[in-house]
Amino acid sequence: MNLNGRTCLVVLIGSLTARRKWVKYEIEQAWNAGPGVVGIYIHNLKDGKG
């Protein structure tokens, strides 16, 4: 539902992205619905824990 009216889905890609159920679901939904899908690879970006 969050993809309604959107022209593109932007996914931040990290080491655990592919394991996230909802991320995979949203990518599949966007791909099948037609909007563009863009992935941004995050390399060596520290999180709140360092």
N, CA, C, O and CB atoms as a CASP TS submission, in Angstrom:
PFRMAT TS
TARGET T0000
AUTHOR 0000-0000-0000
METHOD Language model
MODEL 1
PARENT N/A
ATOM      1  N   MET     1       0.824  -1.187   0.000  1.00  0.00           N
ATOM      2  CA  MET     1       0.000   0.000   0.000  1.00  0.00           C
ATOM      3  C   MET     1       0.876   1.262   0.000  1.00  0.00           C
ATOM      4  O   MET     1       0.488   2.280  -0.573  1.00  0.00           O
ATOM      5  CB  MET     1      -0.941  -0.008   1.212  1.00  0.00           C
ATOM      6  N   ASN     2       2.031   1.203   0.626  1.00  0.00           N
ATOM      7  CA  ASN     2       2.916   2.364   0.657  1.00  0.00           C
ATOM      8  C   ASN     2       3.505   2.691  -0.705  1.00  0.00           C
ATOM      9  O   ASN     2       4.053   3.776  -0.900  1.00  0.00           O
ATOM     10  CB  ASN     2       4.027   2.135   1.641  1.00  0.00           C
ATOM     11  N   LEU     3       3.399   1.766  -1.646  1.00  0.00           N
ATOM     12  CA  LEU     3       3.954   2.000  -2.982  1.00  0.00           C
ATOM     13  C   LEU     3       2.955   2.678  -3.915  1.00  0.00           C
ATOM     14  O   LEU     3       3.319   3.058  -5.028  1.00  0.00           O
ATOM     15  CB  LEU     3       4.408   0.688  -3.591  1.00  0.00           C
ATOM     16  N   ASN     4       1.701   2.838  -3.486  1.00  0.00           N
ATOM     17  CA  ASN     4       0.695   3.480  -4.331  1.00  0.00           C
ATOM     18  C   ASN     4       1.114   4.898  -4.674  1.00  0.00           C
ATOM     19  O   ASN     4       1.463   5.681  -3.791  1.00  0.00           O
ATOM     20  CB  ASN     4      -0.675   3.486  -3.638  1.00  0.00           C
ATOM     21  N   GLY     5       1.079   5.226  -5.965  1.00  0.00           N
ATOM     22  CA  GLY     5       1.427   6.558  -6.424  1.00  0.00           C
ATOM     23  C   GLY     5       2.921   6.829  -6.500  1.00  0.00           C
ATOM     24  O   GLY     5       3.323   7.948  -6.819  1.00  0.00           O
ATOM     25  N   ARG     6       3.740   5.849  -6.218  1.00  0.00           N
ATOM     26  CA  ARG     6       5.193   6.034  -6.253  1.00  0.00           C
ATOM     27  C   ARG     6       5.734   5.628  -7.627  1.00  0.00           C
ATOM     28  O   ARG     6       5.180   4.752  -8.291  1.00  0.00           O
ATOM     29  CB  ARG     6       5.882   5.207  -5.127  1.00  0.00           C
ATOM     30  N   THR     7       6.802   6.266  -8.032  1.00  0.00           N
ATOM     31  CA  THR     7       7.419   5.922  -9.314  1.00  0.00           C
ATOM     32  C   THR     7       8.701   5.129  -9.138  1.00  0.00           C
ATOM     33  O   THR     7       9.248   4.605 -10.109  1.00  0.00           O
ATOM     34  CB  THR     7       7.705   7.177 -10.108  1.00  0.00           C
ATOM     35  N   CYS     8       9.188   5.036  -7.897  1.00  0.00           N
ATOM     36  CA  CYS     8      10.446   4.347  -7.664  1.00  0.00           C
ATOM     37  C   CYS     8      10.529   3.868  -6.214  1.00  0.00           C
ATOM     38  O   CYS     8      10.055   4.540  -5.297  1.00  0.00           O
ATOM     39  CB  CYS     8      11.632   5.265  -7.999  1.00  0.00           C
ATOM     40  N   LEU     9      11.129   2.715  -6.027  1.00  0.00           N
ATOM     41  CA  LEU     9      11.429   2.203  -4.696  1.00  0.00           C
ATOM     42  C   LEU     9      12.936   2.280  -4.514  1.00  0.00           C
ATOM     43  O   LEU     9      13.690   1.754  -5.333  1.00  0.00           O
ATOM     44  CB  LEU     9      10.899   0.735  -4.501  1.00  0.00           C
ATOM     45  N   VAL    10      13.374   2.926  -3.456  1.00  0.00           N
ATOM     46  CA  VAL    10      14.800   3.034  -3.147  1.00  0.00           C
ATOM     47  C   VAL    10      15.087   2.122  -1.963  1.00  0.00           C
ATOM     48  O   VAL    10      14.448   2.228  -0.916  1.00  0.00           O
ATOM     49  CB  VAL    10      15.218   4.521  -2.838  1.00  0.00           C
ATOM     50  N   VAL    11      16.054   1.226  -2.137  1.00  0.00           N
ATOM     51  CA  VAL    11      16.417   0.265  -1.100  1.00  0.00           C
ATOM     52  C   VAL    11      17.853   0.525  -0.669  1.00  0.00           C
ATOM     53  O   VAL    11      18.767   0.535  -1.493  1.00  0.00           O
ATOM     54  CB  VAL    11      16.245  -1.199  -1.603  1.00  0.00           C
ATOM     55  N   LEU    12      18.043   0.735   0.628  1.00  0.00           N
ATOM     56  CA  LEU    12      19.399   0.837   1.159  1.00  0.00           C
ATOM     57  C   LEU    12      19.897  -0.574   1.394  1.00  0.00           C
ATOM     58  O   LEU    12      19.280  -1.335   2.139  1.00  0.00           O
ATOM     59  CB  LEU    12      19.448   1.689   2.478  1.00  0.00           C
ATOM     60  N   ILE    13      21.002  -0.930   0.768  1.00  0.00           N
ATOM     61  CA  ILE    13      21.502  -2.302   0.796  1.00  0.00           C
ATOM     62  C   ILE    13      22.674  -2.405   1.763  1.00  0.00           C
ATOM     63  O   ILE    13      23.690  -1.726   1.610  1.00  0.00           O
ATOM     64  CB  ILE    13      21.923  -2.763  -0.619  1.00  0.00           C
ATOM     65  N   GLY    14      22.512  -3.257   2.749  1.00  0.00           N
ATOM     66  CA  GLY    14      23.564  -3.538   3.715  1.00  0.00           C
ATOM     67  C   GLY    14      23.764  -5.036   3.815  1.00  0.00           C
ATOM     68  O   GLY    14      23.188  -5.793   3.034  1.00  0.00           O
ATOM     69  N   SER    15      24.562  -5.468   4.754  1.00  0.00           N
ATOM     70  CA  SER    15      24.902  -6.884   4.860  1.00  0.00           C
ATOM     71  C   SER    15      23.722  -7.757   5.257  1.00  0.00           C
ATOM     72  O   SER    15      23.750  -8.961   5.003  1.00  0.00           O
ATOM     73  CB  SER    15      26.008  -7.066   5.852  1.00  0.00           C
ATOM     74  N   LEU    16      22.690  -7.198   5.869  1.00  0.00           N
ATOM     75  CA  LEU    16      21.540  -7.996   6.321  1.00  0.00           C
ATOM     76  C   LEU    16      20.268  -7.748   5.516  1.00  0.00           C
ATOM     77  O   LEU    16      19.218  -8.303   5.841  1.00  0.00           O
ATOM     78  CB  LEU    16      21.266  -7.709   7.769  1.00  0.00           C
ATOM     79  N   THR    17      20.345  -6.939   4.491  1.00  0.00           N
ATOM     80  CA  THR    17      19.147  -6.558   3.742  1.00  0.00           C
ATOM     81  C   THR    17      18.394  -7.755   3.186  1.00  0.00           C
ATOM     82  O   THR    17      17.174  -7.830   3.332  1.00  0.00           O
ATOM     83  CB  THR    17      19.520  -5.634   2.615  1.00  0.00           C
ATOM     84  N   ALA    18      19.080  -8.680   2.562  1.00  0.00           N
ATOM     85  CA  ALA    18      18.424  -9.819   1.916  1.00  0.00           C
ATOM     86  C   ALA    18      17.734 -10.737   2.913  1.00  0.00           C
ATOM     87  O   ALA    18      16.881 -11.534   2.522  1.00  0.00           O
ATOM     88  CB  ALA    18      19.433 -10.611   1.116  1.00  0.00           C
ATOM     89  N   ARG    19      18.077 -10.647   4.172  1.00  0.00           N
ATOM     90  CA  ARG    19      17.463 -11.493   5.195  1.00  0.00           C
ATOM     91  C   ARG    19      16.168 -10.913   5.756  1.00  0.00           C
ATOM     92  O   ARG    19      15.448 -11.599   6.481  1.00  0.00           O
ATOM     93  CB  ARG    19      18.437 -11.717   6.318  1.00  0.00           C
ATOM     94  N   ARG    20      15.873  -9.685   5.438  1.00  0.00           N
ATOM     95  CA  ARG    20      14.701  -9.011   5.994  1.00  0.00           C
ATOM     96  C   ARG    20      13.457  -9.338   5.177  1.00  0.00           C
ATOM     97  O   ARG    20      13.382  -9.019   3.991  1.00  0.00           O
ATOM     98  CB  ARG    20      14.924  -7.491   6.041  1.00  0.00           C
ATOM     99  N   LYS    21      12.486  -9.975   5.821  1.00  0.00           N
ATOM    100  CA  LYS    21      11.276 -10.435   5.134  1.00  0.00           C
ATOM    101  C   LYS    21      10.539  -9.291   4.443  1.00  0.00           C
ATOM    102  O   LYS    21      10.141  -9.429   3.287  1.00  0.00           O
ATOM    103  CB  LYS    21      10.344 -11.123   6.123  1.00  0.00           C
ATOM    104  N   TRP    22      10.355  -8.186   5.117  1.00  0.00           N
ATOM    105  CA  TRP    22       9.565  -7.097   4.548  1.00  0.00           C
ATOM    106  C   TRP    22      10.311  -6.362   3.444  1.00  0.00           C
ATOM    107  O   TRP    22       9.682  -5.832   2.528  1.00  0.00           O
ATOM    108  CB  TRP    22       9.169  -6.120   5.633  1.00  0.00           C
ATOM    109  N   VAL    23      11.610  -6.319   3.509  1.00  0.00           N
ATOM    110  CA  VAL    23      12.393  -5.692   2.438  1.00  0.00           C
ATOM    111  C   VAL    23      12.216  -6.499   1.155  1.00  0.00           C
ATOM    112  O   VAL    23      11.951  -5.940   0.090  1.00  0.00           O
ATOM    113  CB  VAL    23      13.906  -5.595   2.826  1.00  0.00           C
ATOM    114  N   LYS    24      12.363  -7.802   1.265  1.00  0.00           N
ATOM    115  CA  LYS    24      12.192  -8.677   0.102  1.00  0.00           C
ATOM    116  C   LYS    24      10.778  -8.546  -0.473  1.00  0.00           C
ATOM    117  O   LYS    24      10.600  -8.495  -1.690  1.00  0.00           O
ATOM    118  CB  LYS    24      12.477 -10.146   0.485  1.00  0.00           C
ATOM    119  N   TYR    25       9.785  -8.494   0.401  1.00  0.00           N
ATOM    120  CA  TYR    25       8.392  -8.359  -0.021  1.00  0.00           C
ATOM    121  C   TYR    25       8.173  -7.047  -0.789  1.00  0.00           C
ATOM    122  O   TYR    25       7.557  -7.051  -1.855  1.00  0.00           O
ATOM    123  CB  TYR    25       7.458  -8.422   1.202  1.00  0.00           C
ATOM    124  N   GLU    26       8.667  -5.943  -0.258  1.00  0.00           N
ATOM    125  CA  GLU    26       8.471  -4.657  -0.917  1.00  0.00           C
ATOM    126  C   GLU    26       9.198  -4.580  -2.256  1.00  0.00           C
ATOM    127  O   GLU    26       8.691  -3.982  -3.205  1.00  0.00           O
ATOM    128  CB  GLU    26       8.940  -3.536  -0.015  1.00  0.00           C
ATOM    129  N   ILE    27      10.377  -5.179  -2.336  1.00  0.00           N
ATOM    130  CA  ILE    27      11.092  -5.214  -3.618  1.00  0.00           C
ATOM    131  C   ILE    27      10.287  -5.997  -4.646  1.00  0.00           C
ATOM    132  O   ILE    27      10.140  -5.559  -5.787  1.00  0.00           O
ATOM    133  CB  ILE    27      12.497  -5.839  -3.448  1.00  0.00           C
ATOM    134  N   GLU    28       9.769  -7.148  -4.249  1.00  0.00           N
ATOM    135  CA  GLU    28       8.966  -7.968  -5.162  1.00  0.00           C
ATOM    136  C   GLU    28       7.704  -7.233  -5.603  1.00  0.00           C
ATOM    137  O   GLU    28       7.342  -7.275  -6.779  1.00  0.00           O
ATOM    138  CB  GLU    28       8.589  -9.296  -4.493  1.00  0.00           C
ATOM    139  N   GLN    29       7.034  -6.562  -4.670  1.00  0.00           N
ATOM    140  CA  GLN    29       5.817  -5.829  -4.998  1.00  0.00           C
ATOM    141  C   GLN    29       6.103  -4.693  -5.979  1.00  0.00           C
ATOM    142  O   GLN    29       5.361  -4.507  -6.943  1.00  0.00           O
ATOM    143  CB  GLN    29       5.173  -5.276  -3.727  1.00  0.00           C
ATOM    144  N   ALA    30       7.159  -3.944  -5.743  1.00  0.00           N
ATOM    145  CA  ALA    30       7.515  -2.841  -6.640  1.00  0.00           C
ATOM    146  C   ALA    30       7.907  -3.375  -8.014  1.00  0.00           C
ATOM    147  O   ALA    30       7.506  -2.819  -9.037  1.00  0.00           O
ATOM    148  CB  ALA    30       8.668  -2.006  -6.045  1.00  0.00           C
ATOM    149  N   TRP    31       8.674  -4.433  -8.037  1.00  0.00           N
ATOM    150  CA  TRP    31       9.125  -5.007  -9.311  1.00  0.00           C
ATOM    151  C   TRP    31       7.926  -5.452 -10.149  1.00  0.00           C
ATOM    152  O   TRP    31       7.875  -5.207 -11.355  1.00  0.00           O
ATOM    153  CB  TRP    31      10.080  -6.203  -9.064  1.00  0.00           C
ATOM    154  N   ASN    32       6.965  -6.106  -9.500  1.00  0.00           N
ATOM    155  CA  ASN    32       5.792  -6.610 -10.215  1.00  0.00           C
ATOM    156  C   ASN    32       4.812  -5.509 -10.602  1.00  0.00           C
ATOM    157  O   ASN    32       4.081  -5.652 -11.581  1.00  0.00           O
ATOM    158  CB  ASN    32       5.083  -7.636  -9.372  1.00  0.00           C
ATOM    159  N   ALA    33       4.787  -4.417  -9.851  1.00  0.00           N
ATOM    160  CA  ALA    33       3.846  -3.328 -10.116  1.00  0.00           C
ATOM    161  C   ALA    33       4.360  -2.355 -11.176  1.00  0.00           C
ATOM    162  O   ALA    33       3.570  -1.617 -11.765  1.00  0.00           O
ATOM    163  CB  ALA    33       3.556  -2.575  -8.835  1.00  0.00           C
ATOM    164  N   GLY    34       5.645  -2.341 -11.425  1.00  0.00           N
ATOM    165  CA  GLY    34       6.178  -1.514 -12.493  1.00  0.00           C
ATOM    166  C   GLY    34       7.061  -0.345 -12.116  1.00  0.00           C
ATOM    167  O   GLY    34       7.837   0.098 -12.962  1.00  0.00           O
ATOM    168  N   PRO    35       6.998   0.198 -10.886  1.00  0.00           N
ATOM    169  CA  PRO    35       7.902   1.316 -10.587  1.00  0.00           C
ATOM    170  C   PRO    35       9.367   0.883 -10.665  1.00  0.00           C
ATOM    171  O   PRO    35       9.683  -0.302 -10.560  1.00  0.00           O
ATOM    172  CB  PRO    35       7.599   1.890  -9.192  1.00  0.00           C
ATOM    173  N   GLY    36      10.235   1.841 -10.845  1.00  0.00           N
ATOM    174  CA  GLY    36      11.655   1.533 -10.854  1.00  0.00           C
ATOM    175  C   GLY    36      12.113   1.086  -9.477  1.00  0.00           C
ATOM    176  O   GLY    36      11.530   1.458  -8.459  1.00  0.00           O
ATOM    177  N   VAL    37      13.156   0.289  -9.463  1.00  0.00           N
ATOM    178  CA  VAL    37      13.759  -0.165  -8.206  1.00  0.00           C
ATOM    179  C   VAL    37      15.232   0.227  -8.236  1.00  0.00           C
ATOM    180  O   VAL    37      15.967  -0.148  -9.149  1.00  0.00           O
ATOM    181  CB  VAL    37      13.583  -1.724  -8.003  1.00  0.00           C
ATOM    182  N   VAL    38      15.653   0.986  -7.224  1.00  0.00           N
ATOM    183  CA  VAL    38      17.032   1.452  -7.144  1.00  0.00           C
ATOM    184  C   VAL    38      17.625   0.963  -5.830  1.00  0.00           C
ATOM    185  O   VAL    38      17.011   1.119  -4.774  1.00  0.00           O
ATOM    186  CB  VAL    38      17.116   3.010  -7.255  1.00  0.00           C
ATOM    187  N   GLY    39      18.810   0.373  -5.889  1.00  0.00           N
ATOM    188  CA  GLY    39      19.503  -0.058  -4.684  1.00  0.00           C
ATOM    189  C   GLY    39      20.715   0.809  -4.427  1.00  0.00           C
ATOM    190  O   GLY    39      21.491   1.089  -5.341  1.00  0.00           O
ATOM    191  N   ILE    40      20.879   1.234  -3.189  1.00  0.00           N
ATOM    192  CA  ILE    40      22.044   2.022  -2.794  1.00  0.00           C
ATOM    193  C   ILE    40      22.833   1.177  -1.811  1.00  0.00           C
ATOM    194  O   ILE    40      22.363   0.886  -0.711  1.00  0.00           O
ATOM    195  CB  ILE    40      21.633   3.413  -2.164  1.00  0.00           C
ATOM    196  N   TYR    41      24.028   0.786  -2.208  1.00  0.00           N
ATOM    197  CA  TYR    41      24.879  -0.065  -1.388  1.00  0.00           C
ATOM    198  C   TYR    41      25.593   0.770  -0.339  1.00  0.00           C
ATOM    199  O   TYR    41      26.271   1.746  -0.660  1.00  0.00           O
ATOM    200  CB  TYR    41      25.895  -0.822  -2.257  1.00  0.00           C
ATOM    201  N   ILE    42      25.436   0.382   0.896  1.00  0.00           N
ATOM    202  CA  ILE    42      26.073   1.085   2.018  1.00  0.00           C
ATOM    203  C   ILE    42      27.300   0.271   2.416  1.00  0.00           C
ATOM    204  O   ILE    42      27.176  -0.870   2.861  1.00  0.00           O
ATOM    205  CB  ILE    42      25.076   1.270   3.245  1.00  0.00           C
ATOM    206  N   HIS    43      28.470   0.853   2.255  1.00  0.00           N
ATOM    207  CA  HIS    43      29.713   0.149   2.518  1.00  0.00           C
ATOM    208  C   HIS    43      30.449   0.793   3.691  1.00  0.00           C
ATOM    209  O   HIS    43      30.763   1.982   3.659  1.00  0.00           O
ATOM    210  CB  HIS    43      30.600   0.138   1.264  1.00  0.00           C
ATOM    211  N   ASN    44      30.717   0.008   4.710  1.00  0.00           N
ATOM    212  CA  ASN    44      31.465   0.457   5.880  1.00  0.00           C
ATOM    213  C   ASN    44      30.848   1.658   6.595  1.00  0.00           C
ATOM    214  O   ASN    44      31.566   2.472   7.176  1.00  0.00           O
ATOM    215  CB  ASN    44      32.856   0.796   5.473  1.00  0.00           C
ATOM    216  N   LEU    45      29.530   1.767   6.554  1.00  0.00           N
ATOM    217  CA  LEU    45      28.848   2.829   7.285  1.00  0.00           C
ATOM    218  C   LEU    45      28.541   2.323   8.688  1.00  0.00           C
ATOM    219  O   LEU    45      27.912   1.277   8.848  1.00  0.00           O
ATOM    220  CB  LEU    45      27.543   3.280   6.551  1.00  0.00           C
ATOM    221  N   LYS    46      28.972   3.045   9.685  1.00  0.00           N
ATOM    222  CA  LYS    46      28.785   2.602  11.064  1.00  0.00           C
ATOM    223  C   LYS    46      27.364   2.890  11.512  1.00  0.00           C
ATOM    224  O   LYS    46      26.757   3.885  11.116  1.00  0.00           O
ATOM    225  CB  LYS    46      29.793   3.288  12.004  1.00  0.00           C
ATOM    226  N   ASP    47      26.844   1.995  12.348  1.00  0.00           N
ATOM    227  CA  ASP    47      25.518   2.205  12.904  1.00  0.00           C
ATOM    228  C   ASP    47      25.638   2.858  14.287  1.00  0.00           C
ATOM    229  O   ASP    47      26.722   3.277  14.691  1.00  0.00           O
ATOM    230  CB  ASP    47      24.742   0.865  12.991  1.00  0.00           C
ATOM    231  N   GLY    48      24.526   2.938  14.995  1.00  0.00           N
ATOM    232  CA  GLY    48      24.505   3.566  16.291  1.00  0.00           C
ATOM    233  C   GLY    48      25.391   2.886  17.331  1.00  0.00           C
ATOM    234  O   GLY    48      25.746   3.486  18.345  1.00  0.00           O
ATOM    235  N   LYS    49      25.744   1.625  17.068  1.00  0.00           N
ATOM    236  CA  LYS    49      26.584   0.856  17.983  1.00  0.00           C
ATOM    237  C   LYS    49      28.061   0.905  17.590  1.00  0.00           C
ATOM    238  O   LYS    49      28.902   0.264  18.219  1.00  0.00           O
ATOM    239  CB  LYS    49      26.113  -0.588  18.030  1.00  0.00           C
ATOM    240  N   GLY    50      28.356   1.654  16.569  1.00  0.00           N
ATOM    241  CA  GLY    50      29.753   1.804  16.167  1.00  0.00           C
ATOM    242  C   GLY    50      30.100   1.023  14.971  1.00  0.00           C
ATOM    243  O   GLY    50      31.246   1.057  14.523  1.00  0.00           O
TER
END
